[in-house]
């Protein structure tokens, strides 16, 4: 039986309340396809029965599973290649030069899903000259514990490997484990994974030289977008950069940022000069 208007409205409210994500009208098919397997696994006879239970209970583990099932976990290695090329050839070398005295570099990949993005950053840093002996921190966060468990394990299917990972990096950093590929222990140790919901109060974070928050804002309501960018300002180190998805920007949301064209359609954002002097 198709999801009713009332059931879908409840899911919209639940998702927005706990994540800031806006589930648009007409996405009932998406909710049904993602939640029907969860309902069966949880022992419900139907999706409607599970939603009825959710509506009568205080927030618990089932609510969290539903929220995680409804979030988008699309990711792959070196996604949007021009952005990663700009990271390698321009942004990271620039940040390394700026931090030469401190010999410290911090990168945060928000909404990192199963970890391909922070591991992509780790592979770039591994090969960049001039940072031997530096304190390097790469933090990957996501609201899904299931995705974070996958990221910590660092194991990927052949299909996931085929999506964006250059063959030389596969040979250099991965080993075959049965039907999967496992990233090397040195790179796994280089990335810290932590659960974090961007719509909740943020934990204390160190100043970040580079924040990757790509393809996140497009799913959030306008108020949540503004609040998230305001919090990014608070953790972005002087001279640091924010990377968003190709279809995202800060214009009309937060005028403290200015766009930096990186070429090839890629762009980064930094605090404008007036803001940095404040």
Number of C-alpha atoms within 10 A of each C-alpha: 7 10 15 11 10 9 16 19 16 16 20 19 15 22 21 19 13 15 21 23 25 18 23 10 10 9 11 19 11 11 19 19 12 15 21 17 14 18 20 13 10 11 10 16 12 14 21 18 12 21 20 12 14 18 14 8 10 9 11 9 9 16 20 17 15 21 20 20 18 19 17 12 15 10 18 20 21 21 18 15 13 16 22 19 17 19 22 17 13 12 20 21 18 14 19 20 13 17 16 13 8 10 16 17 21 19 24 28 24 24 27 29 27 29 29 23 24 30 24 20 23 20 16 18 19 14 10 14 9 13 19 11 8 14 11 17 17 22 20 28 25 23 22 23 19 14 20 22 15 14 25 17 15 21 22 22 14 12 10 16 19 14 13 17 16 12 10 8 12 16 10 11 15 19 14 15 12 8 9 17 19 18 20 14 12 11 18 19 10 16 23 15 22 18 15 18 18 21 18 12 9 11 8 7 11 14 19 24 24 26 25 22 19 21 18 18 22 16 18 18 15 16 10 19 22 17 14 19 18 14 14 16 21 12 18 23 19 15 17 24 24 24 23 22 19 14 9 15 19 17 11 8 15 16 11 18 23 16 17 14 12 17 11 11 10 20 20 25 19 22 21 14 12 9 12 14 8 5
